[in-house]
Amino acid sequence: MVSISAQIWDTSGSERYRSIVVGHYREAVGALLVFDLTDRDSFECLDHWLTELRENCKESCQIALVANKVDLTTEDPACREVSVEEIEKFAEYNNLMFVGETSAKEDINIKETFESLLQAVHEE
């Protein structure tokens, strides 16, 4: 068994953290690109964040796509604004790891996503 230490920075896509985030990109070996399944705009912003990430981090940086708030779509399917097909297509087109939809609130697929990303980083 291998022990891995990880530092996790959550900037929540805020412009006010932009100046410090770019510095962290340079040394990043893994990243989580998170969006909200109930907010189409957050999905449509992924291209911007992915471009910024790839322009500033190492080419070998492993990136996992995280479709969050699946708990809300289970409670009310009408609130889903991004389909599974769109997510899978985006992940495949951009060569991103996608473990499955998640819920940070209900702890759905969180551990699996982190473990998959850390395994990919370790193998790189």
C-alpha positions as CSV (number, residue, x, y, z in Angstrom):
1,M,0.0,0.0,0.0
2,V,1.3,3.4,-1.0
3,S,0.7,6.5,1.2
4,I,0.0,9.7,-0.7
5,S,-0.3,13.2,0.7
6,A,-2.6,15.6,-1.1
7,Q,-3.2,19.4,-0.8
8,I,-6.7,20.3,-2.0
9,W,-7.5,23.9,-2.9
10,D,-11.1,24.9,-3.5
11,T,-11.4,28.2,-5.3
12,S,-15.0,27.8,-6.2
13,G,-14.3,29.4,-9.6
14,S,-14.1,32.8,-8.0
15,E,-12.2,35.6,-9.8
16,R,-11.0,37.0,-6.5
17,Y,-8.7,34.0,-6.1
18,R,-7.4,34.1,-9.6
19,S,-4.0,35.5,-8.8
20,I,-3.2,32.8,-6.2
21,V,-4.7,30.0,-8.2
22,V,-2.4,30.3,-11.2
23,G,0.5,29.8,-8.9
24,H,-0.9,26.5,-7.6
25,Y,-1.6,25.3,-11.1
26,R,2.1,25.2,-12.0
27,E,2.9,22.5,-9.5
28,A,-0.4,20.6,-9.7
29,V,-0.2,16.9,-10.6
30,G,-4.0,16.4,-10.3
31,A,-7.1,18.5,-10.5
32,L,-10.8,18.2,-9.9
33,L,-12.9,20.1,-12.4
34,V,-16.3,20.4,-10.6
35,F,-19.7,21.6,-11.9
36,D,-23.2,21.6,-10.6
37,L,-25.7,19.2,-12.4
38,T,-28.5,21.7,-11.6
39,D,-26.8,24.7,-13.1
40,R,-26.2,24.7,-16.8
41,D,-24.0,27.7,-16.6
42,S,-21.5,25.9,-14.4
43,F,-21.2,23.2,-17.1
44,E,-20.8,25.7,-19.9
45,C,-18.0,27.4,-18.0
46,L,-16.0,24.1,-18.0
47,D,-14.2,25.0,-21.3
48,H,-12.9,28.2,-19.7
49,W,-11.6,26.5,-16.6
50,L,-10.2,23.6,-18.4
51,T,-8.3,25.9,-20.8
52,E,-7.0,27.9,-17.9
53,L,-5.9,24.8,-16.1
54,R,-4.1,23.3,-19.1
55,E,-2.4,26.6,-20.0
56,N,-0.9,26.8,-16.5
57,C,-0.3,23.3,-15.2
58,K,2.1,20.5,-16.3
59,E,1.1,18.5,-19.3
60,S,1.0,15.4,-17.2
61,C,-1.6,16.8,-14.8
62,Q,-4.4,14.3,-14.3
63,I,-7.9,15.9,-14.4
64,A,-11.1,14.4,-13.1
65,L,-14.5,15.8,-14.1
66,V,-16.9,16.0,-11.2
67,A,-20.6,16.3,-11.8
68,N,-21.9,17.3,-8.4
69,K,-25.3,17.6,-6.7
70,V,-26.7,14.3,-8.0
71,D,-28.7,14.2,-4.7
72,L,-30.8,17.1,-5.9
73,T,-31.5,15.4,-9.2
74,T,-32.6,12.3,-7.4
75,E,-35.0,14.2,-5.3
76,D,-36.3,16.3,-8.2
77,P,-35.4,15.0,-11.7
78,A,-36.7,18.2,-13.2
79,C,-33.9,20.2,-11.7
80,R,-31.2,18.4,-13.7
81,E,-29.8,20.7,-16.4
82,V,-27.0,18.5,-17.7
83,S,-27.5,15.0,-19.0
84,V,-25.2,12.0,-18.4
85,E,-24.6,11.8,-22.1
86,E,-23.3,15.4,-22.3
87,I,-21.0,14.8,-19.3
88,E,-19.6,11.6,-20.8
89,K,-19.1,13.2,-24.2
90,F,-17.3,16.2,-22.6
91,A,-15.1,14.0,-20.6
92,E,-14.2,11.8,-23.5
93,Y,-13.6,14.7,-25.9
94,N,-11.3,16.4,-23.4
95,N,-9.6,13.3,-22.2
96,L,-10.8,13.7,-18.6
97,M,-11.4,11.1,-16.0
98,F,-15.1,10.7,-15.1
99,V,-15.9,8.2,-12.3
100,G,-19.6,9.1,-12.1
101,E,-22.0,11.7,-10.7
102,T,-21.3,12.8,-7.2
103,S,-22.9,14.4,-4.2
104,A,-20.6,16.1,-1.6
105,K,-23.6,16.6,0.6
106,E,-24.7,12.9,0.6
107,D,-21.1,11.5,0.2
108,I,-22.0,9.8,-3.1
109,N,-19.0,8.8,-5.2
110,I,-16.7,11.2,-3.5
111,K,-14.2,8.7,-2.2
112,E,-14.2,6.8,-5.5
113,T,-13.4,10.0,-7.4
114,F,-10.6,11.0,-5.2
115,E,-9.1,7.5,-5.1
116,S,-9.3,7.3,-8.9
117,L,-7.6,10.6,-9.4
118,L,-4.9,9.8,-6.8
119,Q,-4.3,6.4,-8.4
120,A,-3.9,8.1,-11.8
121,V,-1.4,10.6,-10.4
122,H,0.5,7.9,-8.7
123,E,0.7,5.9,-12.0
124,E,1.9,8.9,-13.9
